[in-house]
């Protein structure tokens, strides 16, 4: 099966998740800058979530470019990722409305961890389907960055009852690590394309 329907459905779910997050930002009735102060936690949570969703969309886009075909296992692995991404508006709103309270902050971290784990499962499902000589397997190489991200999420979740700000920093550091789309796939595909046109 081709990847086109999987990509189209994923793009739709991600677009809806971003739209729902924006709808959670309610404009104040007053016209002063002071009236915006209560919105700062919600706005900050929305910015971080928007960046995270954007990171997943970018890396999902690259992932699909390195994938020749999909099977049922890949479709379900992708649905697993979309499930966690679809929870992002809820956990974002909860964090924002409770001013970074411990339980919502930990729940937000669990959501981010779920996204990360499901993305790794999606990568593994594609490699299992296409084999060790697949573009994706050759492009990924080591998974040190993935493991560091999972560790930071677990650390942030565990620290939510000690300092929610440290938890937020852990989550933001992971976003910073992945802000630039994963270059491993781009490099591999460029190298492969160059090999194809070399006489």
C-alpha positions, 0 to 999 in steps of 0.5 A, spaced: 500 500 500 502 507 498 503 512 503 498 517 500 492 516 505 496 515 511 499 522 510 493 525 508 489 522 514 495 524 519 495 531 516 488 532 517 488 530 525 494 534 526 491 540 523 485 539 527 489 538 533 492 545 532 486 548 531 483 546 537 488 549 541 487 555 538 480 555 540 482 554 547 485 561 547 479 566 549 480 573 548 479 577 554 473 582 555 478 588 557 482 592 552 488 593 557 495 589 557 494 587 564 488 583 562 492 579 558 496 577 564 492 571 566 492 568 559 500 567 559 500 560 562 495 558 557 499 562 551 506 559 553 503 552 554 500 553 547 506 555 544 510 549 546 505 544 544 504 548 537 512 547 537 511 539 539 506 538 534 510 542 528 516 537 530 512 531 529 509 533 523 516 535 520 519 529 522 513 525 520 513 528 513 521 526 512 519 519 515 514 518 509 519 520 504 523 514 506 518 509 506 516 506 500 509 502 502 505 501 508 502 495 511 497 494 517 502 494 522 504 501 520 497 503 519 496 502 527 502 504 529 501 511 525 494 511 529 497 510 535 501 516 534 495 520 532 492 518 538 497 521 543 497 527 538 490 528 539 490 529 546 495 535 546 489 540 546 486 537 552 493 536 556 495 543 554 489 546 556 489 543 563 496 545 564 495 552 562 488 553 566 491 550 572 498 555 572 503 549 571 500 545 577 503 538 578 498 533 576 497 537 569 504 538 568 505 530 569 499 529 565 502 533 559 509 530 560 505 523 559 502 525 553 509 528 550 512 521 552 506 517 549 508 521 542 515 520 543 514 512 544 509 511 539 513 515 534 519 510 535 514 504 534 512 507 528 519 507 525 520 500 528 514 498 524 516 501 518 523 498 518 520 491 520 516 492 514 521 494 509 527 490 512 534 492 514 536 495 507 530 500 507 532 507 506 529 508 513 534 503 517 540 506 513 538 513 515 537 512 522 543 509 524 544 510 532 538 512 536 541 516 542 537 522 541 531 518 541 533 515 548 535 522 551 528 525 549 525 519 553 529 520 559 528 527 559 520 526 559 521 521 564 525 525 568 520 531 567 514 527 569 517 524 575 519 532 578 512 534 576 511 534 584 518 537 586 518 543 581 513 544 575 518 549 572 524 544 572 519 539 568 517 544 563 524 546 562 525 538 561 520 538 556 522 544 552 529 541 552 526 535 548 523 540 543 529 544 542 533 538 540 528 536 535 526 543 533 530 542 526 527 536 522 531 530 523 537 531 518 539 523 518 533 522 513 534 528 509 542 526 508 541 519 506 535 521 501 540 526 498 546 521 498 541 516 495 539 520 489 546 523 488 548 515 487 542 514 482 544 520 477 552 518 478 554 515 471 
